[in-house]
Amino acid sequence: MLRPLHRWEHQDHPLRRWDLAEDPLEQFLRWYREAEAADLRYPNAMAVATATADGKPSVRMVLLRQVDERGFVFYTNLESRKGREIAENPHAALLFYWEPLERQVRVEGYVELVAPEEADEYFATRPYGSQISAWASRQSEPIASREELDRLHREFAARFPEGNVPRPPYWGGYRVIPERYEFWQGRPDRLHDRFRYERQPDGSWVIVRLQP
């Protein structure tokens, strides 16, 4: 058992049913804007959990790049471990944790590829070094040394001048189409407030309070 470094109690900021927007995307955007206003370094950081076809899970941190009524978008190497798992099992779970606000948001849903045109548009906005890294790194694959990785980066930088880097064919975006959201607000004594939104067959959302 780990010994706690300090004892810390949640503040008392209740989340009530009448505080919630009827649409979960609207509620997410409210909280996201408040996370931005709290001056967090990466309010768009999120854990992405995927699983193989036989249910073995994996999780990693990525950055949310777009969210709208169509879903939550992130970009990556499509041949990475998460890319392979999504190809086998096109479902994912997302988790945002905004510690200063004592809030979590969970999103679960179906995953689809973004259109190539969307991926091209986003790739063109990336810093030059990041564009080259997308070519140099075969994400999740073994490599002999850091020197080898640096050498590949230099080679692709020589091949593609700044302002003229095409999107690699194995690099693109995924959109998580939500089927379920959960909003969690920390409360004292671990009696947290939790609300789940679940999409219904007609596209509407049912909201229920969950026990902490």
Backbone bond lengths (Angstrom), bond angles and torsions (degrees), N, CA, C in turn:
res aa  C-N    CA-C-N  psi(-1)  N-CA   C-N-CA  omega(-1)  CA-C   N-CA-C  phi
1 M - - - 1.466 - - 1.520 109.13 -
2 L 1.341 116.94 132.79 1.451 120.98 179.56 1.521 110.48 -75.54
3 R 1.311 116.05 137.91 1.459 120.49 176.85 1.516 108.59 -84.94
4 P 1.331 119.52 123.70 1.469 120.42 -178.88 1.515 110.68 -63.29
5 L 1.321 116.52 138.71 1.459 121.07 178.95 1.515 111.28 -73.96
6 H 1.319 117.32 -29.29 1.454 121.17 177.05 1.519 108.15 -158.96
7 R 1.296 116.12 160.93 1.461 120.40 176.80 1.517 108.29 -99.71
8 W 1.301 114.92 131.31 1.460 120.43 -172.94 1.512 108.30 -140.61
9 E 1.304 116.59 135.70 1.452 121.15 -178.24 1.526 109.95 -115.63
10 H 1.325 115.13 142.60 1.467 119.85 176.55 1.527 110.25 -66.25
11 Q 1.322 114.92 149.23 1.456 119.84 173.97 1.526 109.62 -77.13
12 D 1.315 114.87 166.31 1.457 119.03 -176.14 1.524 109.97 -101.04
13 H 1.346 115.19 83.75 1.463 121.84 176.73 1.525 107.45 -118.25
14 P 1.314 117.95 89.04 1.467 120.06 -173.92 1.519 113.07 -65.81
15 L 1.313 114.53 149.07 1.464 122.69 171.35 1.523 106.27 -116.92
16 R 1.320 116.95 114.49 1.456 121.89 -176.80 1.526 110.10 -107.08
17 R 1.316 114.46 158.97 1.468 119.37 -178.35 1.519 110.60 -57.08
18 W 1.318 117.74 -40.22 1.465 119.36 -177.55 1.519 113.44 -74.77
19 D 1.352 117.07 -9.10 1.463 120.34 174.23 1.526 112.19 -76.40
20 L 1.330 116.71 -20.01 1.459 121.46 -169.70 1.516 112.47 -84.88
21 A 1.332 116.09 141.11 1.464 121.16 168.98 1.524 108.98 -69.19
22 E 1.311 116.87 150.04 1.464 119.99 178.41 1.526 111.24 -70.22
23 D 1.325 116.24 -26.07 1.465 120.97 178.80 1.523 109.00 -101.10
24 P 1.336 119.09 126.17 1.467 120.26 -175.79 1.519 114.03 -66.22
25 L 1.334 117.82 -30.19 1.460 119.10 177.12 1.519 110.26 -64.88
26 E 1.316 117.13 -41.93 1.466 120.01 176.90 1.526 110.46 -60.88
27 Q 1.347 116.61 -42.07 1.466 119.71 178.46 1.526 110.94 -64.33
28 F 1.332 116.87 -42.03 1.467 119.78 177.93 1.524 110.53 -60.03
29 L 1.326 117.33 -46.00 1.460 120.34 -177.61 1.527 111.54 -64.96
30 R 1.318 117.67 -34.82 1.472 120.22 174.19 1.528 110.33 -58.00
31 W 1.323 115.04 -52.06 1.466 119.39 -177.76 1.523 111.06 -67.40
32 Y 1.313 117.32 -36.71 1.465 119.85 179.84 1.531 110.31 -63.32
33 R 1.307 117.07 -43.70 1.469 119.64 178.53 1.525 110.93 -62.91
34 E 1.311 117.24 -36.29 1.460 119.88 177.21 1.524 110.82 -69.05
35 A 1.335 118.25 -34.28 1.466 121.38 174.92 1.523 110.16 -66.30
36 E 1.329 117.64 -39.98 1.462 120.64 175.25 1.529 110.71 -61.99
37 A 1.332 116.32 -43.42 1.463 120.63 -178.74 1.524 111.85 -66.18
38 A 1.340 117.20 -23.46 1.459 121.26 178.18 1.525 111.90 -77.82
39 D 1.333 116.78 0.82 1.459 123.60 175.06 1.529 112.51 63.63
40 L 1.337 115.76 37.03 1.457 120.17 173.87 1.525 109.37 -69.90
41 R 1.316 116.82 145.89 1.461 119.77 -177.73 1.523 111.18 -64.84
42 Y 1.330 116.52 -44.03 1.464 120.73 -179.96 1.525 109.70 -131.79
43 P 1.317 118.95 76.52 1.466 118.75 176.38 1.524 112.69 -62.88
44 N 1.339 116.30 -19.87 1.462 120.76 -179.61 1.520 113.55 -91.94
45 A 1.339 118.26 7.59 1.459 120.60 176.57 1.522 109.83 -71.99
46 M 1.315 115.93 134.43 1.461 119.73 -179.76 1.521 110.05 -146.36
47 A 1.314 115.49 145.64 1.460 120.83 171.60 1.528 108.01 -82.65
48 V 1.336 115.81 136.04 1.467 121.60 176.94 1.518 108.28 -117.35
49 A 1.307 116.46 116.93 1.458 121.84 178.27 1.525 109.48 -103.25
50 T 1.326 115.36 130.27 1.462 122.10 175.90 1.521 107.83 -127.70
51 A 1.320 116.59 175.14 1.465 120.20 179.63 1.514 109.50 -150.30
52 T 1.318 115.22 153.53 1.454 121.15 175.42 1.526 109.69 -72.65
53 A 1.312 115.83 174.70 1.462 120.08 179.72 1.521 111.76 -60.91
54 D 1.350 117.04 -29.68 1.462 119.51 179.44 1.527 112.74 -96.57
55 G 1.332 116.56 14.28 1.451 120.30 169.16 1.509 117.42 90.16
56 K 1.337 119.42 10.33 1.455 120.50 177.93 1.535 108.71 -80.24
57 P 1.335 118.01 121.02 1.469 120.44 -171.97 1.518 113.45 -89.13
58 S 1.315 115.31 160.65 1.462 122.97 168.53 1.524 107.07 -149.61
59 V 1.332 116.27 157.35 1.463 120.17 -176.19 1.511 109.33 -147.27
60 R 1.336 117.10 149.88 1.464 122.68 179.61 1.536 108.21 -158.17
61 M 1.334 115.31 163.40 1.462 120.77 178.10 1.525 109.49 -93.12
62 V 1.330 115.67 136.00 1.461 122.13 173.45 1.532 107.17 -137.99
63 L 1.335 116.23 -179.78 1.455 120.84 178.74 1.524 110.40 -112.65
64 L 1.318 115.82 130.16 1.462 121.33 172.79 1.520 108.61 -67.63
65 R 1.325 117.19 129.09 1.460 121.03 -178.41 1.522 113.84 -109.25
66 Q 1.315 116.66 -20.29 1.463 119.60 179.28 1.513 108.23 -160.59
67 V 1.326 116.65 143.99 1.460 120.75 171.59 1.521 107.95 -145.86
68 D 1.309 115.51 133.59 1.459 122.11 176.37 1.513 107.62 -156.27
69 E 1.321 116.86 -166.72 1.462 119.90 -176.49 1.529 112.55 -64.00
70 R 1.330 117.40 -14.81 1.469 119.98 178.43 1.516 112.73 -84.51
71 G 1.343 118.53 -22.94 1.453 120.02 179.06 1.516 113.14 141.70
72 F 1.338 115.28 -169.40 1.456 124.75 -175.53 1.534 108.87 -105.43
73 V 1.334 117.10 127.03 1.464 121.52 -172.20 1.530 111.19 -114.50
74 F 1.340 115.33 134.12 1.460 121.33 168.77 1.523 108.13 -136.87
75 Y 1.341 115.31 160.07 1.465 121.46 -176.24 1.520 110.15 -119.67
76 T 1.339 115.27 149.90 1.458 119.79 -175.54 1.521 110.19 -169.94
77 N 1.321 115.01 176.44 1.459 121.66 170.80 1.534 107.97 -74.63
78 L 1.301 117.06 122.14 1.464 120.93 -175.78 1.517 112.59 -71.22
79 E 1.340 117.26 -13.51 1.460 121.13 178.61 1.533 111.98 -99.96
80 S 1.328 117.34 6.87 1.456 121.79 177.10 1.528 109.73 -70.83
81 R 1.334 115.77 176.17 1.467 118.82 178.84 1.520 111.24 -58.52
82 K 1.331 117.72 -45.35 1.465 118.92 -179.66 1.517 110.82 -64.87
83 G 1.347 116.50 -36.48 1.451 119.23 177.66 1.521 112.31 -63.21
84 R 1.323 115.75 -42.39 1.472 119.28 178.35 1.524 110.83 -65.24
85 E 1.329 116.83 -40.13 1.458 119.48 -179.12 1.529 111.06 -68.40
86 I 1.317 117.06 -39.67 1.469 119.57 177.92 1.520 110.45 -63.95
87 A 1.335 117.09 -36.40 1.466 119.65 177.33 1.532 110.96 -62.46
88 E 1.332 117.09 -36.29 1.465 121.80 179.35 1.523 112.26 -78.20
89 N 1.340 115.24 -37.80 1.461 121.18 -170.35 1.532 107.31 -143.02
90 P 1.328 118.28 90.22 1.471 120.93 -170.41 1.530 114.20 -78.44
91 H 1.315 115.65 57.86 1.461 122.62 175.10 1.521 107.58 -136.71
92 A 1.329 116.30 150.19 1.466 120.26 -179.77 1.519 109.24 -150.35
93 A 1.334 114.36 160.36 1.463 121.89 172.71 1.520 107.76 -124.47
94 L 1.323 115.94 138.53 1.458 123.07 179.11 1.525 108.82 -114.48
95 L 1.337 116.11 148.72 1.460 121.02 175.25 1.514 109.85 -138.90
96 F 1.325 116.28 123.62 1.458 123.54 171.65 1.526 107.10 -105.95
97 Y 1.335 116.96 135.75 1.463 121.35 177.15 1.513 108.24 -131.10
98 W 1.330 115.43 115.08 1.463 121.91 -179.15 1.525 108.19 -112.21
99 E 1.325 115.27 86.02 1.463 121.64 -169.54 1.526 113.79 -57.87
100 P 1.347 120.67 -45.13 1.472 118.51 -179.19 1.528 113.47 -58.96
101 L 1.328 116.64 -28.08 1.470 121.09 179.40 1.527 112.12 -94.24
102 E 1.347 116.47 -4.48 1.466 122.21 -178.67 1.529 110.76 56.43
103 R 1.333 114.43 49.32 1.462 120.06 -176.37 1.518 111.20 -133.19
104 Q 1.327 114.52 145.93 1.460 122.67 169.47 1.521 108.72 -129.86
105 V 1.328 115.38 148.44 1.463 121.30 169.66 1.519 107.47 -130.05
106 R 1.309 115.70 129.18 1.466 122.37 175.10 1.520 108.93 -111.47
107 V 1.331 115.81 139.77 1.464 122.03 178.80 1.519 107.34 -134.07
108 E 1.317 117.37 131.60 1.463 121.82 177.48 1.518 108.85 -127.64
109 G 1.335 116.04 140.37 1.450 116.93 179.27 1.506 114.31 -178.45
110 Y 1.319 113.54 -174.34 1.461 123.75 179.22 1.522 109.06 -82.46
111 V 1.323 117.12 149.06 1.465 121.98 -177.41 1.521 110.18 -116.22
112 E 1.328 115.47 134.50 1.460 120.92 173.42 1.526 108.86 -132.88
113 L 1.316 116.62 157.91 1.458 121.60 174.64 1.521 109.96 -73.08
114 V 1.326 117.11 142.52 1.462 119.05 171.65 1.530 107.82 -74.57
115 A 1.298 116.42 160.17 1.462 121.23 179.52 1.528 110.13 -63.55
116 P 1.331 118.17 146.24 1.468 120.36 178.93 1.525 112.86 -54.76
117 E 1.338 116.89 -36.04 1.463 119.96 -179.77 1.530 111.43 -64.54
118 E 1.345 116.31 -37.75 1.469 120.06 176.86 1.518 110.41 -65.57
119 A 1.328 116.13 -43.23 1.459 120.06 -179.99 1.526 110.98 -63.99
120 D 1.333 117.16 -41.04 1.468 120.88 177.45 1.527 110.65 -60.63
121 E 1.324 115.68 -44.41 1.465 120.44 -177.58 1.525 110.62 -62.87
122 Y 1.346 116.39 -44.17 1.455 118.70 -179.73 1.534 111.09 -68.93
123 F 1.336 117.08 -42.45 1.467 120.28 -178.13 1.525 110.93 -58.10
124 A 1.324 116.30 -36.07 1.467 120.43 -178.79 1.525 112.14 -66.15
125 T 1.343 117.86 -19.90 1.466 120.78 179.62 1.524 112.75 -88.62
126 R 1.321 118.29 -9.15 1.463 120.45 -176.23 1.531 110.83 -73.21
127 P 1.329 118.21 149.51 1.467 119.97 175.32 1.525 110.39 -57.71
128 Y 1.324 115.66 150.74 1.463 120.57 -176.71 1.529 111.82 -54.82
129 G 1.325 117.47 -45.95 1.463 119.55 -179.31 1.514 112.76 -60.19
130 S 1.334 116.81 -36.86 1.461 120.32 178.36 1.523 111.19 -70.38
131 Q 1.315 116.75 -35.69 1.473 119.29 175.88 1.532 110.37 -61.62
132 I 1.335 116.05 -44.59 1.467 119.36 179.42 1.521 110.99 -65.50
133 S 1.328 117.03 -38.73 1.462 120.20 178.72 1.519 111.84 -61.17
134 A 1.327 116.95 -33.51 1.463 119.60 177.93 1.522 111.66 -62.68
135 W 1.324 116.90 -32.36 1.465 121.25 175.24 1.526 111.56 -78.74
136 A 1.326 117.16 -38.74 1.464 120.57 -171.97 1.525 113.03 -75.50
137 S 1.327 117.29 -30.23 1.462 120.46 -172.61 1.522 111.95 -103.00
138 R 1.325 116.02 122.74 1.460 122.16 169.23 1.520 106.67 -90.46
139 Q 1.303 115.22 83.04 1.463 122.12 -167.67 1.524 112.49 -51.37
140 S 1.329 114.60 134.72 1.467 125.57 177.97 1.525 113.07 80.63
141 E 1.346 119.16 -5.43 1.454 121.45 179.41 1.532 110.35 -90.97
142 P 1.334 118.32 146.94 1.468 120.37 178.35 1.533 111.52 -64.35
143 I 1.333 115.68 152.98 1.466 121.71 174.59 1.525 107.72 -143.23
144 A 1.317 116.59 148.57 1.465 120.92 -172.22 1.518 113.35 -66.42
145 S 1.344 117.61 -37.55 1.462 119.29 -174.02 1.522 109.98 -162.89
146 R 1.325 114.85 165.86 1.468 120.29 173.54 1.526 109.80 -64.96
147 E 1.332 116.25 -35.48 1.467 120.09 179.64 1.529 111.37 -59.66
148 E 1.319 116.02 -38.80 1.469 120.13 178.52 1.527 110.31 -64.49
149 L 1.329 116.65 -42.25 1.455 120.16 178.49 1.527 111.01 -63.09
150 D 1.329 117.04 -44.07 1.461 120.86 178.73 1.537 111.15 -62.98
151 R 1.333 116.26 -37.45 1.463 120.36 179.14 1.525 110.29 -63.95
152 L 1.329 117.02 -43.27 1.456 120.32 178.61 1.524 111.16 -63.48
153 H 1.322 116.41 -38.22 1.465 120.01 178.81 1.528 109.89 -62.48
154 R 1.336 116.89 -43.45 1.470 120.40 179.34 1.526 111.10 -64.28
155 E 1.323 116.80 -39.77 1.460 120.58 -178.72 1.530 111.32 -64.16
156 F 1.337 116.52 -43.02 1.469 118.29 179.93 1.522 111.40 -72.78
157 A 1.343 117.03 -30.30 1.470 119.39 175.06 1.524 110.36 -64.39
158 A 1.339 116.69 -37.02 1.462 120.43 177.31 1.532 110.99 -69.91
159 R 1.311 116.01 -31.52 1.467 120.34 -177.99 1.526 112.04 -76.65
160 F 1.347 116.40 -38.02 1.468 120.60 -175.82 1.523 109.72 -117.99
161 P 1.310 119.15 109.45 1.469 120.34 176.94 1.526 110.91 -71.25
162 E 1.310 115.31 157.09 1.462 120.51 -179.45 1.530 109.77 -59.53
163 G 1.318 115.24 136.62 1.455 121.26 -178.25 1.511 113.56 90.32
164 N 1.331 116.84 -2.52 1.467 119.94 -177.79 1.529 110.24 -141.66
165 V 1.331 116.22 49.89 1.467 121.24 -179.83 1.521 108.46 -108.06
166 P 1.321 118.52 112.60 1.468 119.53 177.98 1.528 110.61 -75.08
167 R 1.298 116.10 159.15 1.464 120.66 175.32 1.522 109.62 -71.98
168 P 1.342 118.40 129.39 1.464 119.30 176.73 1.527 110.98 -60.53
169 P 1.327 117.72 145.47 1.469 119.51 -177.66 1.518 113.22 -65.32
170 Y 1.338 117.44 -19.44 1.461 121.68 -178.73 1.530 112.41 -99.92
171 W 1.319 117.10 13.58 1.466 121.64 -178.51 1.517 108.74 -119.60
172 G 1.340 117.00 133.29 1.459 119.02 -178.53 1.507 111.43 -168.38
173 G 1.315 115.42 -161.79 1.451 120.51 -174.99 1.516 112.15 -124.82
174 Y 1.341 114.23 155.58 1.461 122.18 174.93 1.524 108.81 -121.16
175 R 1.317 114.88 143.53 1.459 121.24 174.54 1.526 108.48 -116.46
176 V 1.329 115.77 122.52 1.462 121.11 175.50 1.528 107.31 -91.96
177 I 1.324 116.11 117.51 1.458 122.63 -178.30 1.524 107.76 -94.44
178 P 1.334 118.38 109.26 1.465 119.85 -169.53 1.533 114.23 -66.48
179 E 1.329 113.84 136.66 1.455 122.06 169.74 1.529 110.30 -112.56
180 R 1.351 115.18 -19.10 1.452 120.14 -177.08 1.528 108.98 -153.66
181 Y 1.312 116.94 137.47 1.463 123.73 172.39 1.525 107.91 -122.40
182 E 1.332 115.92 153.54 1.460 120.20 167.42 1.525 109.08 -138.98
183 F 1.328 115.52 131.49 1.467 122.35 177.92 1.524 108.30 -111.28
184 W 1.326 115.26 127.18 1.478 122.66 -175.04 1.515 109.32 -123.83
185 Q 1.323 115.21 126.45 1.461 121.54 176.51 1.523 108.48 -119.74
186 G 1.341 116.52 122.74 1.454 120.50 179.13 1.521 111.93 -63.32
187 R 1.343 115.69 141.04 1.470 122.30 177.65 1.527 109.06 -138.30
188 P 1.313 118.09 158.81 1.465 120.55 179.43 1.527 112.81 -59.50
189 D 1.333 115.05 155.03 1.465 123.52 176.83 1.525 113.13 62.55
190 R 1.310 116.72 21.23 1.465 123.48 -179.72 1.535 112.65 62.26
191 L 1.329 116.73 18.99 1.464 120.08 174.64 1.524 108.20 -93.28
192 H 1.329 114.97 66.53 1.456 122.05 -174.30 1.536 110.86 -70.56
193 D 1.323 115.01 159.71 1.464 121.20 173.97 1.526 108.43 -96.39
194 R 1.331 115.77 128.44 1.466 121.96 179.33 1.521 109.01 -134.27
195 F 1.329 115.18 132.63 1.462 121.28 175.88 1.517 109.23 -132.27
196 R 1.322 115.45 134.74 1.467 121.96 178.31 1.525 109.81 -111.68
197 Y 1.335 114.65 134.29 1.468 122.27 170.06 1.523 106.56 -104.80
198 E 1.325 117.82 130.44 1.457 121.21 177.62 1.518 109.61 -126.95
199 R 1.337 114.53 128.32 1.470 119.39 -178.58 1.534 110.04 -72.19
200 Q 1.323 114.99 136.00 1.451 121.88 178.44 1.530 110.41 -97.82
201 P 1.337 118.00 163.80 1.469 120.18 -179.09 1.521 114.21 -55.48
202 D 1.338 117.83 -29.20 1.467 119.77 -179.88 1.528 112.66 -86.72
203 G 1.358 117.00 4.33 1.458 120.66 178.40 1.512 114.56 92.56
204 S 1.323 117.98 -8.65 1.459 120.79 177.48 1.537 109.84 -78.08
205 W 1.333 115.95 171.82 1.463 121.44 -178.39 1.526 109.95 -121.75
206 V 1.326 116.34 136.06 1.453 122.74 173.07 1.506 108.35 -105.32
207 I 1.341 117.20 131.43 1.452 123.32 -178.23 1.518 109.33 -109.13
208 V 1.337 116.65 128.88 1.460 120.85 176.20 1.530 108.98 -132.99
209 R 1.318 115.70 147.40 1.457 121.27 173.07 1.531 108.13 -83.02
210 L 1.337 116.21 137.46 1.456 122.29 177.25 1.526 109.88 -109.62
211 Q 1.310 116.34 147.46 1.447 120.03 173.68 1.537 109.54 -69.12
212 P 1.338 116.40 147.13 1.464 118.31 -177.64 1.528 113.09 -74.98
